[in-house]
Amino acid sequence: MNKEDYLKLDSDSKYNFLSSELAAGKDFNQILVSIGMTKEDLAKQGFYNVKGKIMRKPIKGYGTPK
């Protein structure tokens, strides 16, 4: 997948794509190169690589339960 195709996806599809690529055994850096983006670009979109998993940025205003 190239950068244009990736950017056309909605948020859930982007998350599923990134997660499936990691599950297929690709290294996070390989995924970044394949879609032509940097770690900072993904962070701006709300996606982070944490210990081999893709995590989403919490929703603004998200609070912890009491």
N, C-alpha and C positions, 0 to 999 in steps of 0.2 A: 504494500500500500504506500502511495506517495503522500506528500504533505497536503496537496489539494484535496485528495479523497478523504484523508483523515479529518481535515477541518470541516468538511461537509457533514460529518456525522454529528448526531446529537450527543449530549453528555453521557447518557447511558450506553450508547453504542461505543463511544470512545473508551469508556471504562471497561466494557466487555472485551473490546479488541486488545487493549493493553494487557488485561488479565489473561486472556487466552494465549497471547504471545509468550508471556512468562511461563504459563503452564506447559506450553509446548517445549520449554527448555531453552528458550532464547535468553541471552544476557540482556539486562536493561539497556546497556550502552548500544548493543546491536539494534534494539528496537528503536532507540532514538535516532540512530544513523539511518535506518530504513525509512522512517517517516520524516527525516530531515529537520528534526527539532532538537532543542537542548533541554536539559533538565529544568532550567529556569522557565522556558516556554510552557512546559507542562505544569509547573507550579502556578503559573499565572492562570491556567485553566482549572486549577484546583486538584491536580493529580500529583501524588508523591509516591516514590518507591521506598518502602520501609521493609527492611529485612526480606527482600525477595517477593513482596506483595505490593500491589497497587492500592493505595489508600486515597480516599477522597477527602477534600477539605470539608470540615464541618460547615453546615449551613450557617450563614450569618444570623446571630441572635440565638443560636442553639445553646441551651442551658442544660446543666446537669440536673437530674431529678433529685428531689429532696427526700 
